[in-house]
């Protein structure tokens, strides 16, 4: 039951993260960086936007790794159950 809930949580997060368009993500990043008081086009603003993209990519990759690990553990668990 806990594994099913965890899988649903991961899948929901992946599906929801895929719902935003590139334009929406850019607007979100823009709002974050301007919220820090950075002026559009300034070197600090550009660096902030790059950080936002890198952070999003890192979070996506971590989610993918977590799902892959969970899937492998689940498969090994099924194999172990068949052998008992």
N, CA, C and O atoms as CSV, one atom per row, in Angstrom:
chain,resi,resn,atom,element,x,y,z
A,1,UNK,N,N,0.817,-1.191,0.000
A,1,UNK,CA,C,0.000,0.000,0.000
A,1,UNK,C,C,0.868,1.267,0.000
A,1,UNK,O,O,0.590,2.214,-0.735
A,2,UNK,N,N,1.930,1.276,0.837
A,2,UNK,CA,C,2.808,2.434,0.884
A,2,UNK,C,C,3.534,2.631,-0.442
A,2,UNK,O,O,3.743,3.761,-0.883
A,3,UNK,N,N,3.918,1.515,-1.077
A,3,UNK,CA,C,4.612,1.609,-2.364
A,3,UNK,C,C,3.694,2.193,-3.428
A,3,UNK,O,O,4.129,2.981,-4.268
A,4,UNK,N,N,2.426,1.804,-3.391
A,4,UNK,CA,C,1.468,2.324,-4.364
A,4,UNK,C,C,1.284,3.822,-4.170
A,4,UNK,O,O,1.228,4.575,-5.142
A,5,UNK,N,N,1.190,4.252,-2.925
A,5,UNK,CA,C,1.029,5.682,-2.643
A,5,UNK,C,C,2.256,6.459,-3.099
A,5,UNK,O,O,2.133,7.550,-3.656
A,6,UNK,N,N,3.443,5.896,-2.863
A,6,UNK,CA,C,4.672,6.561,-3.288
A,6,UNK,C,C,4.738,6.668,-4.807
A,6,UNK,O,O,5.126,7.703,-5.347
A,7,UNK,N,N,4.360,5.604,-5.484
A,7,UNK,CA,C,4.365,5.619,-6.941
A,7,UNK,C,C,3.388,6.659,-7.474
A,7,UNK,O,O,3.717,7.402,-8.399
A,8,UNK,N,N,2.211,6.719,-6.910
A,8,UNK,CA,C,1.219,7.705,-7.342
A,8,UNK,C,C,1.715,9.128,-7.113
A,8,UNK,O,O,1.470,10.014,-7.932
A,9,UNK,N,N,2.406,9.346,-6.010
A,9,UNK,CA,C,2.957,10.672,-5.726
A,9,UNK,C,C,3.997,11.053,-6.768
A,9,UNK,O,O,3.981,12.170,-7.285
A,10,UNK,N,N,4.898,10.132,-7.078
A,10,UNK,CA,C,5.939,10.409,-8.068
A,10,UNK,C,C,5.322,10.644,-9.442
A,10,UNK,O,O,5.683,11.597,-10.134
A,11,UNK,N,N,4.406,9.791,-9.830
A,11,UNK,CA,C,3.772,9.946,-11.145
A,11,UNK,C,C,2.989,11.252,-11.236
A,11,UNK,O,O,3.017,11.918,-12.271
A,12,UNK,N,N,2.301,11.618,-10.177
A,12,UNK,CA,C,1.550,12.879,-10.166
A,12,UNK,C,C,2.486,14.060,-10.338
A,12,UNK,O,O,2.206,14.979,-11.107
A,13,UNK,N,N,3.597,14.030,-9.618
A,13,UNK,CA,C,4.562,15.126,-9.725
A,13,UNK,C,C,5.111,15.231,-11.144
A,13,UNK,O,O,5.256,16.330,-11.678
A,14,UNK,N,N,5.412,14.097,-11.746
A,14,UNK,CA,C,5.932,14.110,-13.115
A,14,UNK,C,C,4.896,14.633,-14.096
A,14,UNK,O,O,5.217,15.418,-14.988
A,15,UNK,N,N,3.668,14.202,-13.932
A,15,UNK,CA,C,2.615,14.651,-14.833
A,15,UNK,C,C,2.339,16.141,-14.677
A,15,UNK,O,O,2.173,16.857,-15.665
A,16,UNK,N,N,2.291,16.597,-13.439
A,16,UNK,CA,C,2.015,18.009,-13.206
A,16,UNK,C,C,3.154,18.892,-13.682
A,16,UNK,O,O,2.916,19.985,-14.197
A,17,UNK,N,N,4.388,18.436,-13.518
A,17,UNK,CA,C,5.521,19.245,-13.970
A,17,UNK,C,C,5.535,19.347,-15.488
A,17,UNK,O,O,6.072,20.311,-16.034
A,18,UNK,N,N,4.960,18.381,-16.172
A,18,UNK,CA,C,4.916,18.406,-17.621
A,18,UNK,C,C,3.799,19.259,-18.190
A,18,UNK,O,O,3.699,19.419,-19.407
A,19,UNK,N,N,2.961,19.808,-17.328
A,19,UNK,CA,C,1.816,20.584,-17.785
A,19,UNK,C,C,2.170,22.033,-18.105
A,19,UNK,O,O,1.411,22.707,-18.800
A,20,UNK,N,N,3.295,22.521,-17.618
A,20,UNK,CA,C,3.668,23.902,-17.861
A,20,UNK,C,C,4.365,24.026,-19.211
A,20,UNK,O,O,5.210,23.209,-19.575
A,21,UNK,N,N,3.986,25.067,-19.938
A,21,UNK,CA,C,4.639,25.322,-21.216
A,21,UNK,C,C,5.967,26.027,-20.979
A,21,UNK,O,O,6.235,26.519,-19.883
A,22,UNK,N,N,6.782,26.069,-22.002
A,22,UNK,CA,C,8.061,26.766,-21.920
A,22,UNK,C,C,7.845,28.225,-21.582
A,22,UNK,O,O,8.604,28.805,-20.805
A,23,UNK,N,N,6.818,28.823,-22.160
A,23,UNK,CA,C,6.497,30.231,-21.889
A,23,UNK,C,C,6.106,30.431,-20.427
A,23,UNK,O,O,6.516,31.410,-19.803
A,24,UNK,N,N,5.321,29.516,-19.881
A,24,UNK,CA,C,4.920,29.624,-18.475
A,24,UNK,C,C,6.122,29.489,-17.548
A,24,UNK,O,O,6.230,30.202,-16.550
A,25,UNK,N,N,7.019,28.575,-17.883
A,25,UNK,CA,C,8.229,28.413,-17.077
A,25,UNK,C,C,9.090,29.670,-17.145
A,25,UNK,O,O,9.643,30.098,-16.132
A,26,UNK,N,N,9.205,30.259,-18.321
A,26,UNK,CA,C,9.984,31.492,-18.482
A,26,UNK,C,C,9.366,32.623,-17.673
A,26,UNK,O,O,10.086,33.397,-17.042
A,27,UNK,N,N,8.044,32.726,-17.684
A,27,UNK,CA,C,7.366,33.760,-16.901
A,27,UNK,C,C,7.582,33.544,-15.410
A,27,UNK,O,O,7.786,34.496,-14.657
A,28,UNK,N,N,7.536,32.297,-14.998
A,28,UNK,CA,C,7.758,31.959,-13.589
A,28,UNK,C,C,9.195,32.325,-13.179
A,28,UNK,O,O,9.409,32.927,-12.127
A,29,UNK,N,N,10.165,31.960,-14.008
A,29,UNK,CA,C,11.562,32.293,-13.724
A,29,UNK,C,C,11.752,33.811,-13.702
A,29,UNK,O,O,12.454,34.344,-12.843
A,30,UNK,N,N,11.129,34.487,-14.641
A,30,UNK,CA,C,11.220,35.940,-14.715
A,30,UNK,C,C,10.684,36.575,-13.431
A,30,UNK,O,O,11.298,37.488,-12.878
A,31,UNK,N,N,9.547,36.091,-12.968
A,31,UNK,CA,C,8.942,36.631,-11.746
A,31,UNK,C,C,9.848,36.394,-10.530
A,31,UNK,O,O,9.979,37.262,-9.668
A,32,UNK,N,N,10.466,35.218,-10.474
A,32,UNK,CA,C,11.370,34.919,-9.360
A,32,UNK,C,C,12.554,35.878,-9.363
A,32,UNK,O,O,12.882,36.480,-8.340
A,33,UNK,N,N,13.186,36.013,-10.513
A,33,UNK,CA,C,14.379,36.860,-10.599
A,33,UNK,C,C,14.054,38.335,-10.388
A,33,UNK,O,O,14.805,39.043,-9.717
A,34,UNK,N,N,12.958,38.798,-10.946
A,34,UNK,CA,C,12.566,40.187,-10.720
A,34,UNK,C,C,12.141,40.397,-9.271
A,34,UNK,O,O,12.292,41.490,-8.724
A,35,UNK,N,N,11.608,39.345,-8.654
A,35,UNK,CA,C,11.239,39.420,-7.244
A,35,UNK,C,C,12.447,39.645,-6.349
A,35,UNK,O,O,12.321,40.176,-5.245
A,36,UNK,N,N,13.616,39.240,-6.826
A,36,UNK,CA,C,14.858,39.497,-6.099
A,36,UNK,C,C,15.351,40.929,-6.333
A,36,UNK,O,O,16.367,41.343,-5.775
A,37,UNK,N,N,14.623,41.675,-7.160
A,37,UNK,CA,C,15.012,43.055,-7.449
A,37,UNK,C,C,15.999,43.172,-8.598
A,37,UNK,O,O,16.604,44.225,-8.795
A,38,UNK,N,N,16.163,42.098,-9.357
A,38,UNK,CA,C,17.114,42.121,-10.467
A,38,UNK,C,C,16.465,42.738,-11.702
A,38,UNK,O,O,15.296,42.492,-11.998
A,39,UNK,N,N,17.241,43.536,-12.405
A,39,UNK,CA,C,16.753,44.193,-13.616
A,39,UNK,C,C,16.920,43.269,-14.810
A,39,UNK,O,O,17.981,42.681,-15.019
A,40,UNK,N,N,15.842,43.152,-15.597
A,40,UNK,CA,C,15.875,42.311,-16.792
A,40,UNK,C,C,17.051,42.702,-17.673
A,40,UNK,O,O,17.258,43.878,-17.973
A,41,UNK,N,N,17.821,41.692,-18.085
A,41,UNK,CA,C,18.951,41.914,-18.970
A,41,UNK,C,C,20.273,42.146,-18.257
A,41,UNK,O,O,21.328,42.095,-18.889
A,42,UNK,N,N,20.238,42.401,-16.953
A,42,UNK,CA,C,21.489,42.614,-16.223
A,42,UNK,C,C,22.220,41.282,-16.068
A,42,UNK,O,O,21.599,40.222,-16.141
A,43,UNK,N,N,23.538,41.332,-15.854
A,43,UNK,CA,C,24.290,40.076,-15.670
A,43,UNK,C,C,23.739,39.227,-14.516
A,43,UNK,O,O,23.668,38.003,-14.623
A,44,UNK,N,N,23.355,39.873,-13.427
A,44,UNK,CA,C,22.798,39.115,-12.297
A,44,UNK,C,C,21.462,38.479,-12.651
A,44,UNK,O,O,21.166,37.368,-12.211
A,45,UNK,N,N,20.660,39.173,-13.438
A,45,UNK,CA,C,19.376,38.630,-13.884
A,45,UNK,C,C,19.603,37.403,-14.773
A,45,UNK,O,O,18.939,36.380,-14.612
A,46,UNK,N,N,20.537,37.516,-15.700
A,46,UNK,CA,C,20.853,36.405,-16.602
A,46,UNK,C,C,21.334,35.202,-15.793
A,46,UNK,O,O,20.934,34.068,-16.057
A,47,UNK,N,N,22.189,35.457,-14.813
A,47,UNK,CA,C,22.688,34.380,-13.963
A,47,UNK,C,C,21.542,33.753,-13.171
A,47,UNK,O,O,21.502,32.533,-13.009
A,48,UNK,N,N,20.618,34.562,-12.680
A,48,UNK,CA,C,19.466,34.050,-11.945
A,48,UNK,C,C,18.612,33.152,-12.836
A,48,UNK,O,O,18.186,32.077,-12.414
A,49,UNK,N,N,18.365,33.594,-14.064
A,49,UNK,CA,C,17.563,32.785,-14.993
A,49,UNK,C,C,18.255,31.466,-15.305
A,49,UNK,O,O,17.599,30.428,-15.400
A,50,UNK,N,N,19.565,31.496,-15.464
A,50,UNK,CA,C,20.317,30.269,-15.716
A,50,UNK,C,C,20.226,29.332,-14.518
A,50,UNK,O,O,20.099,28.118,-14.681
A,51,UNK,N,N,20.292,29.895,-13.317
A,51,UNK,CA,C,20.182,29.080,-12.118
A,51,UNK,C,C,18.804,28.431,-12.033
A,51,UNK,O,O,18.694,27.260,-11.670
A,52,UNK,N,N,17.759,29.174,-12.362
A,52,UNK,CA,C,16.400,28.630,-12.306
A,52,UNK,C,C,16.266,27.424,-13.234
A,52,UNK,O,O,15.676,26.409,-12.863
A,53,UNK,N,N,16.815,27.541,-14.438
A,53,UNK,CA,C,16.761,26.433,-15.398
A,53,UNK,C,C,17.566,25.240,-14.903
A,53,UNK,O,O,17.106,24.101,-14.979
A,54,UNK,N,N,18.777,25.503,-14.392
A,54,UNK,CA,C,19.625,24.416,-13.899
A,54,UNK,C,C,18.967,23.720,-12.710
A,54,UNK,O,O,19.041,22.498,-12.581
A,55,UNK,N,N,18.325,24.500,-11.843
A,55,UNK,CA,C,17.647,23.928,-10.677
A,55,UNK,C,C,16.482,23.046,-11.113
A,55,UNK,O,O,16.295,21.957,-10.570
A,56,UNK,N,N,15.703,23.501,-12.081
A,56,UNK,CA,C,14.571,22.717,-12.582
A,56,UNK,C,C,15.066,21.409,-13.201
A,56,UNK,O,O,14.474,20.351,-12.987
A,57,UNK,N,N,16.151,21.491,-13.965
A,57,UNK,CA,C,16.728,20.302,-14.591
A,57,UNK,C,C,17.222,19.319,-13.533
A,57,UNK,O,O,16.996,18.114,-13.652
A,58,UNK,N,N,17.892,19.824,-12.503
A,58,UNK,CA,C,18.402,18.957,-11.435
A,58,UNK,C,C,17.261,18.283,-10.682
A,58,UNK,O,O,17.354,17.102,-10.347
A,59,UNK,N,N,16.183,19.023,-10.413
A,59,UNK,CA,C,15.040,18.431,-9.721
A,59,UNK,C,C,14.383,17.354,-10.580
A,59,UNK,O,O,13.981,16.312,-10.062
A,60,UNK,N,N,14.273,17.590,-11.871
A,60,UNK,CA,C,13.689,16.600,-12.773
A,60,UNK,C,C,14.545,15.331,-12.807
A,60,UNK,O,O,14.022,14.218,-12.751
A,61,UNK,N,N,15.858,15.512,-12.900
A,61,UNK,CA,C,16.752,14.355,-12.940
A,61,UNK,C,C,16.697,13.572,-11.630
A,61,UNK,O,O,16.750,12.343,-11.642
A,62,UNK,N,N,16.590,14.274,-10.502
A,62,UNK,CA,C,16.482,13.595,-9.207
A,62,UNK,C,C,15.187,12.794,-9.129
A,62,UNK,O,O,15.174,11.684,-8.597
A,63,UNK,N,N,14.111,13.346,-9.653
A,63,UNK,CA,C,12.839,12.619,-9.684
A,63,UNK,C,C,12.948,11.370,-10.542
A,63,UNK,O,O,12.441,10.310,-10.175
A,64,UNK,N,N,13.606,11.493,-11.678
A,64,UNK,CA,C,13.790,10.353,-12.576
A,64,UNK,C,C,14.629,9.269,-11.914
A,64,UNK,O,O,14.313,8.084,-12.024
A,65,UNK,N,N,15.696,9.666,-11.229
A,65,UNK,CA,C,16.543,8.695,-10.525
A,65,UNK,C,C,15.756,7.999,-9.424
A,65,UNK,O,O,15.847,6.783,-9.252
A,66,UNK,N,N,14.994,8.773,-8.693
A,66,UNK,CA,C,14.205,8.210,-7.602
A,66,UNK,C,C,13.212,7.185,-8.141
A,66,UNK,O,O,13.040,6.114,-7.558
A,67,UNK,N,N,12.564,7.512,-9.246
A,67,UNK,CA,C,11.609,6.590,-9.849
A,67,UNK,C,C,12.317,5.325,-10.342
A,67,UNK,O,O,11.805,4.217,-10.179
A,68,UNK,N,N,13.489,5.494,-10.941
A,68,UNK,CA,C,14.238,4.329,-11.445
A,68,UNK,C,C,14.658,3.422,-10.295
A,68,UNK,O,O,14.573,2.199,-10.404
A,69,UNK,N,N,15.105,4.009,-9.207
A,69,UNK,CA,C,15.503,3.217,-8.035
A,69,UNK,C,C,14.297,2.497,-7.462
A,69,UNK,O,O,14.373,1.314,-7.128
A,70,UNK,N,N,13.186,3.207,-7.348
A,70,UNK,CA,C,11.965,2.594,-6.812
A,70,UNK,C,C,11.525,1.435,-7.705
A,70,UNK,O,O,11.142,0.377,-7.206
A,71,UNK,N,N,11.578,1.629,-9.008
A,71,UNK,CA,C,11.170,0.579,-9.945
A,71,UNK,C,C,12.061,-0.650,-9.823
A,71,UNK,O,O,11.576,-1.781,-9.838
A,72,UNK,N,N,13.367,-0.424,-9.701
A,72,UNK,CA,C,14.301,-1.544,-9.568
A,72,UNK,C,C,14.060,-2.292,-8.255
A,72,UNK,O,O,14.062,-3.523,-8.226
A,73,UNK,N,N,13.854,-1.545,-7.175
A,73,UNK,CA,C,13.597,-2.179,-5.876
A,73,UNK,C,C,12.298,-2.965,-5.916
A,73,UNK,O,O,12.208,-4.054,-5.350
A,74,UNK,N,N,11.312,-2.425,-6.572
A,74,UNK,CA,C,10.017,-3.105,-6.694
A,74,UNK,C,C,10.161,-4.392,-7.503
A,74,UNK,O,O,9.590,-5.424,-7.149
A,75,UNK,N,N,10.924,-4.324,-8.584
A,75,UNK,CA,C,11.142,-5.522,-9.407
A,75,UNK,C,C,11.893,-6.594,-8.617
A,75,UNK,O,O,11.547,-7.773,-8.689
A,76,UNK,N,N,12.907,-6.196,-7.874
A,76,UNK,CA,C,13.662,-7.153,-7.053
A,76,UNK,C,C,12.776,-7.761,-5.974
A,76,UNK,O,O,12.904,-8.941,-5.650
A,77,UNK,N,N,11.888,-6.961,-5.426
A,77,UNK,CA,C,10.968,-7.451,-4.405
A,77,UNK,C,C,10.039,-8.500,-4.988
A,77,UNK,O,O,9.756,-9.512,-4.346
A,78,UNK,N,N,9.568,-8.265,-6.196
A,78,UNK,CA,C,8.682,-9.235,-6.862
A,78,UNK,C,C,9.419,-10.542,-7.141
A,78,UNK,O,O,8.854,-11.624,-6.984
A,79,UNK,N,N,10.679,-10.440,-7.554
A,79,UNK,CA,C,11.471,-11.635,-7.814
A,79,UNK,C,C,11.638,-12.431,-6.515
A,79,UNK,O,O,11.500,-13.654,-6.499
A,80,UNK,N,N,11.936,-11.713,-5.434
A,80,UNK,CA,C,12.104,-12.360,-4.138
A,80,UNK,C,C,10.836,-13.040,-3.666
A,80,UNK,O,O,10.892,-14.105,-3.051
A,81,UNK,N,N,9.693,-12.433,-3.947
A,81,UNK,CA,C,8.416,-13.024,-3.534
A,81,UNK,C,C,8.120,-14.286,-4.345
A,81,UNK,O,O,7.543,-15.235,-3.812
A,82,UNK,N,N,8.498,-14.312,-5.601
A,82,UNK,CA,C,8.260,-15.479,-6.454
A,82,UNK,C,C,9.122,-16.660,-6.005
A,82,UNK,O,O,8.715,-17.815,-6.126
A,83,UNK,N,N,10.311,-16.361,-5.488
A,83,UNK,CA,C,11.239,-17.417,-5.062
A,83,UNK,C,C,10.869,-18.007,-3.709
A,83,UNK,O,O,11.398,-19.052,-3.332
A,84,UNK,N,N,9.985,-17.370,-2.982
A,84,UNK,CA,C,9.587,-17.889,-1.658
A,84,UNK,C,C,8.419,-18.772,-1.727
A,84,UNK,O,O,7.970,-19.282,-0.702
